[in-house]
Amino acid sequence: MPHEIKDKQEFIEKMKYAKKIIVVRRPPKYIKVKARTARRLYTIKLQSEEEVEEILKHANAEIVEY
């Protein structure tokens, strides 16, 4: 089961261990960012493109966009 995180800083910490990062754009509702780690899938829903770019700056894994 995926684990939804509400806090951006907590998601950035979990993203350090990610093997793959998936960005799903669902305009105008939200943008969902998913981080796949060895054990769990972490997700966060963001409202603006700026928030997504801020989080993806910290990514060190492969980024896939849908």
N, C-alpha and C positions, 0 to 999 in steps of 0.2 A: 504494500500500500504506500502511495506517496505521502509525504509529510509536508504540509503547508506551513511555511514560516511567515510571520507577519513583520518581523523586524529586519531591516536591510542589513545592519551590521552583523547580525547572526547568520544571515544568508551568505554574506561575503566570507565569513569564517568557514562555513560548511563547503563553500565553493572551492576552497583551496585543495580539497581532497577529491574533487570531481574529475572523472575521466572524460566526460562529455557534457557540454552545455547546450541546451536547446531553447530557442527563442520562438514563441508562438505569438504572432500578432493577430489580435481580434478587434480591430477598430470598429466602432468608436468606444467599445466597452473597456478593454484593458489589454495589457501585454503580459503574457505569462512567461517567466523564465524558469527553466527546469535544470537542475544540476544532478547528474547521475554519478553517484559514488559506488564503491564496491558493494555496500550493504543496502543503500536506501536511495530513493529518488526524492529530492527536496524541490519544492516549488514555491514561487512567490508571484503575486499578482501586482503589477504596477500600472499606474494611470498615465504616465507621460513618457515620451521618448527620451527625455533628458535623464530620468531616473534609470532607464535601461542602460543608456550609454555610461552612466556613472558606475553602475554595477559591473558592466562588462569590461571596464578598465582593469579590474582586479582578476580577470579570468586568465588562467594559465593552461586551459584545456582547449580541445577542439570545440568551436562554436558552430552550431547548425541552426539555420533560420528557416522557418516555415511561414 
